[in-house]
Amino acid sequence: MKTWMGAVALACATLSCGDTERVEPLAARGALLASDPRITRSQYNAFACLTCHSVDDPPAGGRVYPGASLRGAARRPTYWSGEVTHLREAVERCWTGFMRGVATDLDGPDGQALSAWLDSLAPEGSTAGTAAVTRTYPRVVRDPGVGDRTRGLAVWGRACASCHGAVGTGAGRIGPLTSVLPRDTLAEHCDDNFTDVGYADLQAYLRASVTEKTRHGSFLGYAGVMPPFANETLTDDEVRDLAALFVCP
């Protein structure tokens, strides 16, 4: 196992449940923490581990996650497309880069519980999900061209709605700081700052901007803390159709 806390899977933690205290294995506590954005103690964080990662491979219901499945992750040889070889460092990238957490918190009780939970998803003798995962993020993106809005709505439902909520209203989005799309993006780009360019050029710029944010997420300084969707996660055709939802009036 690649646990960063040592042999913790058999240890236990005391949890308080109302007026009753009960003892549960660390892995069970880690499973609860993995779905709780409060784990990083940042008032600005809306992400949990299971916001971006599934424990099923492939994910149930056809949902598209930006991150790889966590099934078997504790025994993968590398992470982040080979950039990282230690599980602790891989988790820290998410913890600090997307979840606004403090790295040293991973060395405490919550980190211990998460480590045990990840170990439980990679049982000895199983090879499921243990191979290195490759993700390709194009360094340069351009206008993807005109896509299909109907197909774009389907892509939205599988890849975007879990964080951004309903198209146009944001109903059901994961937090008040999460952008309401396409409204917020259109307000940023479809204004008087672009009155000196033609409508077709404006739309091309807008499509490229949407593609940039989708492909790079917070990488290269785009889109706040949004995680990126790699080529292996969303195809170019799917991104093109998704961009068709962003049309200036």
Secondary structure, 3 states (H helix, E strand, C coil): CCCCCCCCCCCEEEEEECCEEEEEEHHHHHHHHCCCHHHHCCCCCCCCHHHHCCCCCCCHHHCCCCCCCCCCHHHCCCECCCCECCHHHHHHHHHHHCCCCCHHHHHCHHHHHHHHHHHHCCCCCCCCCCCCCCCCCCCCCCCCCCCCHHHHHHHHHHHHHHHHCCCCCCCCCCCCCCCCCCHHHHHHHCCHHHCCCCHHHHHHHHHHHHHHHHHHCCHHHCCCCCCCCCCCCCCHHHHHHHHCCCCCC
